[in-house]
Amino acid sequence: MDLNRDAATEGEVDEAVFDEEGDPLDARAWLRRGVALRREGLYARALEAFDRAIELDPSMADAWRNRAVAQNNLGRFEEALDSSDRALKIDSSNPRTWIVRGFSLHNIKRYEDAVLSYARAVDLDPLSQDARRAWNNRGAALDNLGRHEDAVESYDQAILIDPFDAYAWNNKGVALSALKRRGEALRCFEKAIEIDNLYWTAWMNRGNALKALGRDAEAEESHARARELCEMK
């Protein structure tokens, strides 16, 4: 299953530009700098900027949340969980923080807790793009718990919010494959590819579904396309 990894913080700060000539004691300027660095994939430097923002203003929930995102990107999931919990102590009403927290929990295999965290995000803003991400990630956690029927329902909720969510279509196909509903799974993978023709995971999963249906030649073509796209990454 594919989690929506970085979308949880997109657009949460009005400016992603840091003025190097700006006030070095401006916590929000350091937050903006961290967001800009994170978007460039410079996660360690982004973390330093968020740490500076927090040093200047420990009550800034946005900085704690973004700190958690950077720590997740660096694979420091336990630390990210602590940062997201710190953010929630300041502001428990932000659905993005619950998504970031769920991602941390997911990656330390606390799937039940991740499900609850994603569910809280949905409760706070049920029809938003944040809710779509939360439904998708909740489904992935449920799949890891072997609760594939519940996972399908979760992916359906994500798709209801955004029918063009390639992640959710692919993941629904994975859950349906686990339930041995291979024809339905194949249609989901093909829908994901229709939305994003460069989505190599969906091509690989399509090949697996075709092979399970005995359509070996088509399966090999799909797998070859997946390998080609993966090498291009």
C-alpha positions in Angstrom: 0.0 0.0 0.0 1.1 3.5 -0.7 0.7 6.2 2.0 0.2 9.8 1.2 3.5 10.8 2.7 4.2 14.5 2.1 0.7 15.9 1.4 -0.1 16.4 5.0 1.8 19.7 5.2 1.4 21.1 1.7 0.2 24.7 1.7 0.0 25.0 5.5 2.3 28.1 5.6 1.4 31.1 3.5 5.0 31.7 2.4 7.7 29.2 1.6 10.3 31.8 1.1 12.9 32.7 3.7 14.5 36.1 3.6 18.2 35.5 4.5 18.3 39.2 5.5 15.3 38.8 7.8 15.1 38.9 11.6 17.0 35.9 13.0 14.7 36.1 16.0 11.5 35.7 14.0 10.2 32.2 14.8 7.8 32.3 11.9 10.5 33.2 9.4 12.4 30.1 10.6 9.3 28.1 10.1 9.0 29.3 6.5 12.6 28.5 5.9 12.1 25.0 7.1 9.1 24.5 4.9 11.1 25.7 1.9 14.0 23.4 2.7 11.7 20.4 3.2 10.1 21.0 -0.2 13.6 20.9 -1.7 14.2 17.5 0.0 16.7 19.0 2.4 15.2 17.4 5.5 18.1 17.6 7.9 18.5 21.3 7.2 14.7 21.8 7.5 14.8 20.1 10.9 17.4 22.6 12.0 15.2 25.4 11.0 12.1 24.0 12.8 14.2 23.5 15.9 15.3 27.1 15.7 11.6 28.2 15.4 10.6 26.1 18.4 13.5 27.5 20.4 12.2 31.0 19.7 8.6 30.1 20.2 7.8 26.7 21.9 4.1 27.3 21.6 4.0 27.3 17.8 2.1 24.1 16.9 2.9 24.6 13.2 6.6 24.3 13.9 6.2 21.1 16.0 4.0 19.6 13.3 6.6 20.4 10.6 9.3 19.1 12.8 7.5 15.8 12.9 7.2 15.8 9.1 10.9 16.3 8.7 11.7 13.6 11.2 9.3 11.2 9.4 11.1 12.0 6.2 14.4 11.2 7.9 13.0 7.9 9.2 13.1 9.1 12.8 9.5 7.9 13.5 9.6 7.7 17.3 10.9 11.3 17.5 8.3 12.4 15.0 5.6 10.9 17.1 6.8 12.9 20.1 6.9 16.1 18.0 3.3 15.5 16.7 2.1 14.8 20.2 3.7 18.1 21.3 1.9 19.9 18.5 -1.4 18.3 19.6 -1.0 19.5 23.2 -0.9 23.0 21.8 -3.6 22.6 19.2 -5.6 19.3 19.0 -8.0 20.6 16.3 -5.7 20.4 13.3 -6.4 17.3 11.1 -3.0 17.5 9.4 -1.2 16.9 12.7 -3.3 13.8 13.3 -2.3 12.6 9.8 1.4 13.2 10.5 1.0 11.4 13.8 -0.7 8.5 12.1 2.1 8.2 9.6 4.6 7.9 12.5 2.6 5.3 14.2 2.1 3.4 11.0 5.9 3.2 10.4 6.6 1.9 13.9 3.9 -0.8 13.2 1.4 0.6 15.8 -1.4 0.1 13.2 -4.4 0.2 15.6 -3.2 3.5 17.0 -2.6 4.8 13.5 -6.2 3.9 12.5 -7.5 5.9 15.4 -5.2 8.9 14.5 -6.4 8.9 10.9 -10.0 8.6 12.1 -9.6 11.7 14.3 -8.4 13.7 11.3 -11.5 12.7 9.3 -13.7 13.6 12.2 -12.2 17.1 12.3 -12.7 17.9 8.6 -14.7 15.1 6.9 -14.9 16.4 3.4 -11.5 18.0 2.8 -8.4 16.8 1.0 -6.9 16.1 4.4 -9.8 13.7 5.0 -9.0 12.0 1.7 -5.4 11.5 2.7 -6.5 10.3 6.1 -9.0 7.8 4.6 -6.3 6.4 2.3 -3.8 6.0 5.0 -6.3 4.6 7.4 -7.0 1.9 4.7 -3.3 1.1 4.5 -3.2 0.6 8.3 -6.3 -1.6 8.2 -4.7 -3.7 5.4 -1.7 -4.2 7.7 -4.0 -5.5 10.4 -5.6 -8.0 7.9 -8.9 -6.1 7.9 -9.2 -5.9 4.2 -13.0 -5.4 3.9 -12.7 -2.4 6.2 -9.7 -1.2 4.2 -11.8 -1.3 1.0 -14.5 0.8 2.7 -11.8 3.3 3.7 -10.4 3.6 0.2 -13.9 4.0 -1.1 -14.3 7.0 1.2 -11.1 8.5 -0.2 -12.3 8.0 -3.7 -15.7 9.5 -2.9 -13.9 12.7 -1.9 -11.6 12.6 -4.9 -12.3 10.1 -7.7 -8.9 10.9 -9.2 -6.8 9.7 -6.2 -4.5 7.2 -7.9 -3.1 6.1 -4.5 -6.6 5.1 -3.2 -7.4 3.2 -6.4 -4.2 1.3 -6.3 -4.6 0.6 -2.6 -8.1 -0.6 -3.0 -6.9 -3.0 -5.7 -4.3 -4.4 -3.2 -7.0 -4.9 -0.6 -9.3 -6.6 -3.2 -6.4 -8.8 -4.2 -6.0 -9.9 -0.6 -9.7 -10.8 -0.7 -9.1 -12.8 -3.9 -11.4 -10.5 -5.8 -9.0 -10.3 -8.6 -11.2 -9.0 -11.4 -12.2 -6.0 -9.3 -8.6 -5.5 -8.2 -7.5 -5.4 -11.8 -10.0 -2.7 -12.6 -8.8 -0.6 -9.7 -5.1 -0.9 -10.9 -6.2 0.1 -14.4 -8.1 3.1 -13.0 -5.0 4.2 -11.1 -2.9 3.9 -14.3 -5.6 5.8 -16.2 -5.2 8.7 -13.7 -1.4 8.5 -13.5 0.2 6.6 -16.4 3.7 6.9 -14.7 2.6 5.2 -11.5 5.0 2.2 -11.5 3.5 0.5 -8.4 0.1 0.3 -10.1 1.7 -1.2 -13.2 3.4 -3.8 -11.1 0.2 -4.6 -9.2 -1.7 -4.8 -12.5 0.8 -7.3 -13.7 0.4 -9.4 -10.5 -3.4 -9.3 -11.0 -3.2 -10.4 -14.6 -0.8 -13.2 -13.7 -3.3 -14.4 -11.0 -6.0 -14.4 -13.7 -3.8 -16.6 -16.0 -3.2 -13.8 -18.4 0.6 -14.3 -18.4 1.6 -12.4 -21.6 -0.3 -9.3 -20.5 1.2 -9.7 -17.0 4.7 -9.7 -18.4 4.1 -6.5 -20.4 2.7 -4.8 -17.3 5.7 -5.9 -15.2 8.1 -4.7 -17.9 6.4 -1.3 -17.9 6.7 -1.2 -14.1 10.4 -2.0 -14.2 11.0 0.7 -16.9 9.2 3.4 -14.9 11.0 2.3 -11.7 14.4 2.7 -13.3 13.4 6.2 -14.5 12.7 7.4 -11.0 
